[in-house]
Amino acid sequence: MNVQKHLLLFAACLAAPFLQAQDIHMTFPHLAGKTYEFIIFQGDKTVMKADTIPSDGKFTLAVPELNRPYTGMCRWLITNTQEGGGIDMLIPGNDFSVSCTDPVPSENTIIYANNNGPQTLNRQYAEQQAIYNRFAVMEQSLKAYTEKDKAYKFFTKEYKKQVSAYDAFRKKAARESHYSAEFLTIVSITLGIPPTLGGTETEKARIIADYIANKMDWDVLYTSGHWGGIITAWADIHTQVLKDETLMAKDRDTIIKKLKPVPAKEFSDMVTILLNRKM
């Protein structure tokens, strides 16, 4: 080995630990002395670390080495206090910092550095919720009125307008951040809201089942904290609404082919348990 190659190898060895590190640097001086839990999600399981905030309020949350690089949701919870509290954060796959000098941390007083994921997610959620709330009002209004009523035409127009607005929002959100857009879709599905608004309850169920099997990013789902909720929703739709065993088997095979060995086994095991309960 010549000197140049030796130096390059030596430099690479030194750099490796730093390239693999994934830390969240926290500064919460008013929470000094309180205990906490730091949780990341792996399917229906969690990886947790518990510790105490030091006297200066500065500490580091480190993603476990086995889970690096990690892009996904995490949860930081204050424990052993009546007040409780904590933060759900999107980890973007790199180091970042979180700080708050306010005695009572809130969305407006917590500052993120080198991570715009939480702000993007919160903003997108608010925008999505505003559209869906308007849609829900129009949907209920159309059920309360008939075509003979003067207001029916207005409600129909507004209903279609919100359906289009929801589609446009989803496309825009995906361009801004694939993870947060997919995470919002996952959360919505757990609430029974399909990726495309409108239709009968059966049509909504069919849209959700199709999305889960053919369009969902299962890597995002695996780190979302909603793994079990989505799989349960998928099984319920097939067994209680669609009731098509051939389609369910096809969807099941489609999903398994997308997954890596460990998530594939976890998915299969959960579906088996769910189906056995329903028999």
N, C-alpha and C positions, 0 to 999 in steps of 0.2 A: 504494500500500500504506500503510495507516495505521500509526501507531507500535505499537499493540498487536499487530497481525499480524506486524510486523517483528521485535518482541521474541520472539514465540512461535517464529517461524521460526529466529531466531538461537539460541534455547535448544535447539531440536530438533537443530540442526546440531552443537552442542556435545555433546549427549547421545549422538548416534548412535554414535561410536566406543566409548563406554563400554558401551552396550547390546549392542554386537556382540562385545565382548571375551569370551573364555571361557578363563580361566586356572586352573591347578592350582598352588597355592602349596605348595612342598615345603620341609620342614625335616628334614634328616638330617645332623646335625653329625659323626657318626662315619664318614660316607662321603665326607668332604671330599677332593677331589683325584681321585676315581674318575670314570671316563668312563661315559656312559650313552646309551641309545637310548630315545626316546619314540615309540610307534607307535599309530596309530589305524587302524581297518579300514574299507575301502570295497570291499565285495564280495570278490573274490579278490585284491585289491591292498591294499597298506598305504601309509600316509603316515608317513614317519619323520623324526625330527630327532635328531641326535647332538650331545652337548656334554659338558662337564666340570663336576662339582659344585664350586662355589667353596669357599674356605677356611672360611667360616662355616657351610657346609652348607645355606644358604638359596638357593633358586632357583625359577624359575617355568617350568612346562610350559604352553605356549600352544597351544591348538587352532588349526591353520592357518585363516586367514580364509575361505578358500574352503569349508571344512567346517563353519563355524558357522551356526546353533547345532547342536552335536553331542550327541546322546544315543546312547550305545553303549559298547562295551568299548574299553579301551586297555591297552597293555602298556608298563611301564617296566622296562627291563633294565639291570643293571650289566654293563659290558663290560670286556674286557682284564684280567680278574682270574681266578685259579683258582677262587675261591669262587663267582663269579657272583652270582645272586640277582636279585630284582625283584618286581614286583607286577602282577597283572592287576586292573584297576579298572573299575567301571562309572561312566561319566561321566553325570551326570543332566541335562545341558543348561544348567548354570550353573557359576559359579566355586565352588571349594571348596579346602580345605587338607588336607594330609597331613603328619603329623610323627611322628618316632620318635627318642627320646633314648637308646635302648638300643643298645649296640654291635652286637648281632645282631638286626636287625629280624625280627619274626614277626607272625603274625595277632593275637596278644595284646598286642603292644607298639606296633603302628601305630595312630595316632589320626586319625580323619577328622573334619573340621568342615564343616558345611553339606552333607553328603552321607552319607546312611545306606544308600545303595545297596550298597556292598561288604559291610557287616554283614548286611543283609537277604539278599543273595545267598548268603553263606556259611552263614547259619542255615537258609535254605530248602534248600540243597543237602544239608546234614547230615540234615535231617528227611526229605527225599525218599529219600536213600540208605538210611536206617534202615528205612523201609517196604519199599523194593525188596529189600533184603537178606533181610528176613523172608519176603517173597513168593517169592524165588528158592529159599529153603530148602524151603518148602512145595511148590513146583512140582517140585523134584527128589525130594522125599519121595513125592509121588503117583506118580511114575514108578517108584519103587523098590518100592512096595507095591501090592497088589490090593485089591479091595473086600472080599475075604474076611478080610483082616487087621484086627485090632481097632483099630489106630492109623489106619486109612484114613479113618474118619469124622471123627476129630479133625483130620487134615491137610486134609481137604476144607473143614471149617469155618474153619480158620485161613487157608487159601488164599483163600476168598471174603472173609474179613475184611480181608485185606491189599489185595485188589482194590478194595474199597469205601473203605479208608483212603487209597489212592493217588488215587482220584477226588476225595475230600473235600479232600485236601492240595492238589491242583491248583487247585481252585476257591478255596480260601483264599489260596493263593499269588498267584493272579491279582488278587484283591481288594487284596492288600498292595502289589503292584508288578507292573504288566503286563510291563515289560521283563524283570525278573529271572525271572518265571514262564515267559515265552516262551523266554528264553535257556536255562533249565534243560531245557525240552522239546527244544530244538534239540540241546543237548549229549547228551541221552539218546538221541535218534534216531540220532546219529552212532555210538552204542554198540549200536544195534540194539534199544533199548528203546522200545516204542510209547507213545503218550500214554494209552492204556487197556491195562491189564495183562490177561493171559490169552489163551487161544486157541492154535491151532496156529501153526506157523511161517508158513504161507501167510496165515492170518488176521492175524497180526501185520504181515506185509508189506503187506497190503491196508490196514490201519488207518494205517500210516505213510505210504503213498503218498497216501491220501485226505487226511490231515492236511496234508501238504506242499502239495498242490494247492489245497485248499479252505479250510483254517483257519489256516495259518501266517501270521504277520505278517512279510512279506518286508522291511519296513523294519528290523525287529529283526535279521533274518538278515543283512542287508547290512552291519551294523555289529558283528556278533557274532564275526567271525574264523572262522566255520564255513561260509561261503558255498559253497566248493568241496566240502566234505565232505557237505553236505546234497544238493547237486545230483547228486553222484556216487552217493549212496545211493539217491536217487529213480530215477536212470537204471538202476542195478543191479537194483532191485526190479522195474521194468517189464520189463527185458530178460532177467533170469535167473529170476524167480519168477512174476510174473503173466503175462508173455508175451502181452499183449493189445495189439496195435498201435493199435487204435481207441481204447481207453481211454487209452493213453499220449499219443496225439495230442490227445485231448480235454483231458487234464490239462495238457499243454504249452500249449495255447491259453488255458486258464483262468489259468495262472500269468502268461503274457505280458501278458494284459489287466490284471493287477493292478499291473504294474511301470511305473515311469517309463522314459522312452526309454533312458537309459544302462544301468540295471540290466537292462532287457529285452534289449538287445543282448548284454550280457555273459552273460546266462542262455542265450540262443539259441546264441551262439558256443560256450559250454562244452558244451552238450548235443550240438551237431553234432560236436565233437571226440570226445566220449565215445562216441557212436554209431558214428563212423567207426572207432574203435579196436576195437569189438566185432564189426565186420563181417569 
